[in-house]
């Protein structure tokens, strides 16, 4: 099982995404826009118009600085 954690900003939607991948599949996601955060997971994959990322991690254009530590993700998940 290979876990990866990313933090990626989508300027077109003005949303910061934090995504926890397990073997290339998103298992948890946080969407931060303005002062609100939406928490998605395999158990709760859809909230209003927000949906857990459903593509493989390889479909994302990621840079080295998009990868974050488990600790950074978990701290955001708990907030």
N, C-alpha and C positions, 0 to 999 in steps of 0.2 A: 504494500500500500504506500503510494507516494503522495504526500501532501504538499500543496503549494498554496501560498497566500499572496494575493495581489491587491493593489490599491491603484485604481485607474480613474482618471477624470475624463468624462465625456462632455466637452465644451458645448456641443450642439444642444444638449439637454440641461447643462449646468448642474450635473450630478456627479458626485464622487461615489464610486463603487468600491466596496471592499468585498472580495470574494475568496472563499475557502474552497479549494479544489481537492478532491480525493481521486487519485488515478485519472486525472484529466476531466473529471465531472464536478460541476459546482454542487456543493452540499449545503453551504450557507452563504448568505449575501446580505450586505448592509448597503442601503442606498441613502446617501446624505445629500439633501437639497435644502439650502437655507438653514432654518432652525429645526427641520424635521428629519427623522431617521426612520427607515422602514427595514424591518428585520425579516428575512425570508430564509426558509430551510426546506429540506426534503419533506418534512412533516407539514409545513405551511408554505407552499411554493408560490402562492398568488395572494396579493393584497391589493384590492382596487385595480389600478392599471399596472402595478409592479409585478414582475414575474422573475422567479429564480432563473438565472442564466441557464439556457438549455442546450448550448453548444459545447463542443470540446474546447479545452483550454488552447489547443493549437490553432483554433480559428481566430483568436485574438492577436492583435499586433502589439506585442509586449516588448518593452525595453527592460534592461537590467534594473533600472530604478523603479519599475512597477512592482517588483517583488518585495514583500515585507515579511517580517518575522511573525511567527505564531503569536508571540506575546503582544505585538502591536494589534493584530487582528482581534485577539481575545479581549484586550482592553477596550476596544471599540464595541465589541459584541456585548460587553457587560454594561456599557454606558446607556 
